[in-house]
Amino acid sequence: MKNTIQKLFDLGQSVWCDNLSRRMIDSGELQRLIDLGIVGITSNPTIFMKAITGGNDYDDRFLKLLDEDRSPLEIYEGLVIPDIVDAADFLRPVYDRTGGVDGYVSLEVNPKLAYKTEATVAEARRLFKEVNRPNVFIKVPATNQGIPAIEVLIGEGINVNVTLIFSITMYRNVMGAYLNGLQRLRRRGGDLSKVASVASFFVSRVDSLVDKRLEEKRANGAKVDHLLGKAAVANAKLAYARFLETFDPKGEFGELARACARVQRPLWASTSTKNPKYPDTIYVDNLVGPNTVNTLPPATIDAVLDHAKTAVTITNGLDAARSVLGTIGNLDIHMNDVTEQLTTEGVNLFAQSFDELLANLTEKEKQLRPVS
């Protein structure tokens, strides 16, 4: 009998795990997840910071890198890239079985480069070459400077996971960059079937910020209870509607599709429930649909296996979704302002985690090699 994750796959939704560590790989946990039906892995600087600094799993490799007189940044990559390579090899059978639709692991460019187009392109090229696996995504943030980088990288056949998408406006720009990149690749004679991309649309953080602003309105007498916990799903549903329009094979995408181009699947990220008052699978049950990915932290994977729903829901209630966002806007809470703040905070959070990790590596060096 199929479990919930496998049933979601049959409905067209791929479930990925939003976590990666050396312990997951060595303990057999990664293989266990794959056996359950997990078909991809995502990572980010915060995840790696917790993995590397939270125990001793990386100490032997860390000491070896110190012997090689590496810089803190080189040590970081020397710790992280082997995890990415090994995870890609574990997922390679999934990649082969699905014809390159799934089986990917994601590695993020240095978040300090989020507002530097050329540096992002150079870093992505280098990392993609160094990992040297066809089933690896390089994560590029959806900033104004990231959009042209996405186009260039797709045009060179480099797989891109566009991360930190919050607004539908930015999502349209992301899809446009992907399509422009495919056209570039086609003009240079590249194989469109060999490049893939996902657009990581962040969900729960939208509710966290919108709910905060709604509660401020409630303190001033506004009736907002019926809007709490509604913005994120509404935003994602409308984003999926844009996806269907953009990648309609009867529309402009049709020519690229006939050249074997893949759609850029929307990936629901930040799907753990932040508010304990909300169901722990709220950002799974309401976002099921064909050609989508949902990347889940381990606790949410367990919840999904236990009690998530398995029915296509992403296309339900579009009018209600528009009404929710319209009513929120009438309260002077504007989604463009919300999503702009969330993008800035997201970039800063990843950059902060990156800085903390490099600082912690310096401290770990002192612990492992105390000065006598």
C-alpha positions in Angstrom: 0.0 0.0 0.0 1.3 3.4 -1.0 2.1 6.0 1.7 1.0 9.6 1.6 4.2 10.9 -0.1 3.9 8.3 -2.8 0.2 9.2 -3.3 1.2 12.9 -3.6 3.7 11.9 -6.3 1.0 10.1 -8.2 -1.0 13.4 -8.2 2.0 15.2 -9.7 3.6 16.7 -6.6 7.1 15.7 -5.7 8.1 15.8 -2.0 11.6 16.8 -1.2 13.4 17.1 2.1 14.5 20.5 3.3 17.5 19.3 5.3 20.9 17.7 4.7 23.8 16.7 6.9 26.7 14.3 7.0 24.9 12.3 9.7 21.8 11.9 7.4 24.0 10.4 4.7 26.2 8.2 6.9 23.4 6.9 9.1 21.2 5.7 6.3 18.5 8.3 7.0 18.8 9.8 3.5 18.3 6.4 1.9 15.4 5.7 4.2 13.7 9.0 3.1 14.3 8.0 -0.6 12.7 4.6 0.1 9.7 6.4 1.5 9.3 8.4 -1.7 11.3 11.6 -1.1 12.7 12.5 -4.5 14.9 15.6 -3.8 16.9 17.5 -1.2 17.2 21.2 -0.6 19.8 23.0 1.6 20.7 26.5 2.6 23.3 28.2 4.7 21.1 28.0 7.8 20.7 24.3 7.4 24.4 23.7 7.0 25.3 26.0 9.9 23.2 23.9 12.2 24.6 20.7 10.8 28.3 21.6 10.9 28.3 23.5 14.3 25.8 21.2 16.1 28.0 18.3 16.7 31.3 16.5 15.8 30.3 14.9 12.5 32.6 17.1 10.5 35.6 17.3 12.8 37.8 14.8 10.9 37.3 16.5 7.6 37.7 19.9 9.3 41.1 18.9 10.7 42.2 17.7 7.3 41.2 21.0 5.7 43.1 22.8 8.4 46.2 20.8 7.5 45.8 22.0 4.0 45.9 25.6 5.3 42.5 26.5 3.8 40.7 29.8 4.4 37.4 29.7 6.4 35.5 30.0 3.1 37.4 27.2 1.5 36.9 25.1 4.7 33.1 25.8 4.4 33.0 24.5 0.9 35.3 21.6 1.7 32.8 20.5 4.3 29.6 21.2 2.3 30.4 20.1 -1.2 31.2 16.5 -0.3 27.7 16.3 1.3 26.2 17.7 -1.9 28.1 15.3 -4.1 27.2 12.2 -1.9 23.5 13.3 -1.7 23.4 13.7 -5.5 24.8 10.2 -5.9 22.2 8.7 -3.6 19.5 10.5 -5.6 20.9 9.6 -9.0 18.7 6.5 -9.4 15.6 8.8 -8.8 17.0 11.2 -11.4 17.4 8.4 -13.9 14.1 6.8 -13.2 12.1 10.1 -13.6 14.0 11.2 -16.7 15.6 14.1 -14.9 12.4 15.5 -13.4 13.4 14.7 -9.8 16.4 13.4 -8.0 18.1 16.8 -7.4 20.0 18.3 -4.5 20.5 22.1 -4.1 23.6 24.1 -3.2 23.3 27.8 -2.6 25.7 30.5 -3.9 27.3 32.6 -1.3 24.3 34.7 0.1 26.6 37.7 0.4 26.4 37.9 -3.4 22.6 38.2 -3.6 22.8 41.8 -5.0 25.8 41.2 -7.3 24.8 39.8 -10.7 28.2 39.0 -12.2 29.6 37.6 -9.0 26.6 35.3 -8.6 27.0 34.0 -12.2 30.7 33.3 -11.6 30.1 31.6 -8.3 27.3 29.5 -9.8 29.5 28.4 -12.7 32.3 27.4 -10.4 30.1 25.5 -8.0 28.2 23.6 -10.7 31.5 22.6 -12.3 33.1 21.6 -9.0 30.1 19.4 -8.0 30.1 17.9 -11.5 26.7 16.1 -11.2 23.8 16.5 -13.6 21.3 16.3 -10.7 22.4 19.4 -8.8 20.6 22.7 -8.6 22.5 25.9 -7.9 20.3 28.2 -5.7 20.1 31.8 -6.8 18.0 34.3 -4.8 15.2 36.1 -6.5 16.5 39.7 -6.2 16.5 42.2 -8.9 20.2 41.4 -9.4 19.5 37.7 -9.4 17.1 37.8 -12.3 19.7 38.5 -15.1 22.0 35.9 -13.4 19.2 33.3 -13.8 18.9 34.0 -17.5 22.6 33.7 -18.1 23.0 30.5 -16.1 20.0 28.7 -17.7 21.4 29.9 -21.1 24.6 28.0 -20.2 22.7 24.8 -19.3 23.2 25.2 -15.5 20.3 24.0 -13.4 18.9 26.7 -11.1 16.8 26.6 -8.0 15.5 30.2 -7.7 15.0 30.8 -4.0 13.4 33.4 -1.8 10.4 34.2 -4.0 7.6 35.8 -2.1 5.7 38.0 -4.6 3.8 37.1 -7.7 5.4 40.1 -9.4 8.9 38.7 -8.8 7.7 35.2 -9.7 6.7 36.5 -13.1 10.2 38.0 -13.5 11.7 34.6 -12.5 9.7 32.7 -15.1 10.6 35.3 -17.7 14.3 34.9 -16.9 14.0 31.1 -17.2 12.2 31.3 -20.6 14.8 33.9 -21.8 17.5 31.6 -20.7 16.0 28.7 -22.6 15.9 30.8 -25.7 19.6 31.7 -25.2 20.4 28.0 -24.8 18.5 27.1 -27.9 20.2 29.8 -30.0 23.6 28.4 -29.1 22.5 24.8 -30.0 22.2 23.5 -26.5 20.0 20.6 -25.4 17.0 22.1 -23.7 16.0 18.8 -22.2 19.2 18.7 -20.1 18.6 21.9 -18.1 16.1 22.1 -15.3 14.8 24.7 -12.9 12.5 25.2 -10.0 11.1 28.4 -8.6 11.0 28.3 -4.8 8.0 30.2 -3.6 8.1 30.8 0.2 4.9 30.2 2.0 4.7 30.3 5.8 6.7 33.4 6.3 4.0 35.3 4.4 1.4 34.4 7.0 3.8 35.2 9.8 4.2 38.8 8.7 0.7 39.4 7.4 -0.8 38.0 10.6 1.4 40.3 12.6 0.1 43.3 10.7 -3.5 42.1 10.9 -3.2 41.8 14.6 -2.1 45.4 14.7 -5.2 46.3 12.8 -7.3 44.3 15.2 -5.9 46.2 18.2 -7.3 49.3 16.5 -10.8 47.8 16.2 -10.7 46.1 12.8 -12.3 42.7 12.3 -9.6 40.5 11.0 -10.0 37.0 12.5 -11.4 35.6 9.3 -8.2 36.6 7.5 -5.6 35.2 9.8 -3.6 32.3 8.3 -5.1 32.9 4.9 -2.6 35.1 3.0 0.1 32.6 2.3 -2.0 29.9 0.7 -3.9 32.5 -1.3 -0.6 34.0 -2.5 0.6 30.6 -3.5 -2.6 29.6 -5.3 -2.5 32.8 -7.4 1.2 32.1 -8.2 0.3 28.6 -9.4 -2.4 30.2 -11.7 0.4 32.3 -13.2 2.5 29.2 -13.7 -0.3 27.5 -15.6 -0.7 30.5 -17.9 3.1 30.9 -18.5 3.8 27.3 -19.3 0.6 26.5 -21.3 1.9 24.4 -24.2 -0.7 26.1 -26.4 0.8 29.5 -25.7 4.3 31.0 -26.1 5.9 28.1 -24.2 4.7 25.7 -26.8 7.7 26.2 -29.2 10.1 25.6 -26.4 8.2 22.6 -25.2 8.4 21.1 -28.7 12.1 21.5 -28.4 12.0 19.3 -25.3 12.2 22.2 -22.8 11.0 21.4 -19.3 8.6 23.6 -17.3 10.0 25.5 -14.4 8.1 23.9 -11.5 6.9 25.9 -8.6 8.4 24.7 -5.4 6.7 25.4 -2.1 9.3 26.3 0.5 9.1 27.4 4.1 6.3 24.9 4.6 6.6 24.1 8.3 3.8 25.7 10.3 5.1 28.6 12.3 1.9 29.3 14.2 1.0 26.4 16.5 -2.7 27.3 16.2 -2.6 26.2 12.6 -2.6 22.6 11.3 0.9 21.2 10.9 0.2 20.3 7.3 -1.7 23.5 6.3 1.0 24.3 3.7 0.8 20.8 2.2 -2.9 20.0 2.2 -3.8 23.2 0.4 -1.1 23.3 -2.2 -1.2 19.9 -3.9 -1.2 20.0 -7.7 0.5 18.7 -10.9 4.0 19.9 -11.7 4.7 21.1 -8.2 7.3 20.4 -5.5 6.9 20.7 -1.8 10.1 20.7 0.2 9.5 19.7 3.8 11.6 19.7 7.0 11.8 16.3 8.7 9.0 17.0 11.3 6.6 18.0 8.5 7.5 14.9 6.6 6.5 12.8 9.6 3.2 14.8 9.9 2.5 14.3 6.2 3.0 10.6 6.4 0.7 10.4 9.4 -2.3 12.6 8.3 -1.9 14.8 5.2 -4.6 14.9 2.6 -4.1 13.5 -0.8 -6.2 15.4 -3.3 -5.5 18.1 -5.8 -6.2 21.4 -4.1 -4.0 24.1 -5.6 -6.6 25.1 -8.2 -9.5 25.3 -5.7 -10.8 28.6 -4.4 -9.0 31.0 -6.7 -11.8 33.6 -6.4 -11.6 33.2 -2.6 -7.8 33.7 -2.7 -8.2 36.9 -4.7 -10.9 38.1 -2.2 -8.6 37.4 0.7 -5.7 39.4 -0.7 -8.0 42.1 -1.8 -9.6 42.5 1.6 -6.1 42.5 3.2 -5.1 45.2 0.8 -8.2 47.3 1.7 -6.9 47.2 5.3 -3.8 49.0 4.0 -1.7 45.9 4.2 -0.1 45.7 0.8 1.4 42.5 -0.4 4.2 44.2 -2.4 5.4 45.8 0.8 5.1 42.5 2.7 7.0 40.5 0.2 9.7 43.2 -0.3 10.3 43.1 3.4 10.4 39.3 3.5 12.9 39.2 0.6 15.2 41.5 2.4 14.9 39.6 5.6 15.4 36.3 3.9 18.6 37.4 2.2 19.9 38.9 5.4 19.0 35.8 7.4 21.0 33.5 5.0 23.9 36.0 5.0 23.9 36.1 8.8 23.9 32.3 9.0 26.8 32.2 6.6 28.8 34.7 8.7 27.9 32.8 11.9 29.1 29.6 10.3 32.5 31.1 9.2 32.9 32.5 12.7 32.0 29.2 14.3 34.6 27.5 12.2 37.2 29.8 13.6 36.1 28.9 17.1 36.0 25.2 16.3 39.6 25.5 15.1 40.6 26.9 18.5 38.8 24.0 20.2 40.3 21.3 18.1 43.8 22.8 18.0 44.1 24.9 21.2 47.2 27.1 21.3 49.6 25.8 23.9 
